[in-house]
């Protein structure tokens, strides 16, 4: 039998996702700041692309959190 849909802590989980993703984003930015001249252009581009996706994810998590707050 399936568990009932418990959405009571969705906002908390979404905030955890936001915090984790922000942490990874900042760590990658710090890495680029410190080592940009030491890494290959394709590696730098890959990190920047991943950070772009992280920013999109953060926007999505924030929107979802707002939706959960309204419910």
C-alpha positions, -999 to 999 in steps of 0.1 A, spaced: 0 0 0 13 34 -9 22 59 17 -1 90 20 12 122 4 27 141 33 37 175 21 42 191 56 79 194 53 83 202 16 93 238 23 121 226 46 134 201 20 133 228 -7 153 252 15 178 224 21 181 220 -17 185 257 -21 213 259 5 231 229 -9 230 242 -44 241 276 -34 270 261 -15 281 241 -46 277 272 -68 299 294 -45 325 266 -42 328 264 -79 330 302 -83 357 303 -57 376 275 -75 374 295 -107 385 327 -90 416 309 -76 425 286 -105 411 302 -137 446 307 -151 456 271 -143 427 252 -159 419 244 -195 393 265 -213 370 236 -217 371 227 -180 363 264 -172 335 264 -197 321 232 -182 321 246 -147 305 278 -159 278 258 -177 271 238 -146 268 269 -125 243 283 -150 222 251 -144 226 255 -107 212 290 -109 183 277 -129 177 250 -102 178 276 -75 152 297 -92 130 266 -96 134 256 -59 125 292 -49 94 291 -70 84 257 -57 89 269 -21 67 299 -28 40 275 -41 43 253 -11 40 284 12 7 293 -5 -8 258 -1 
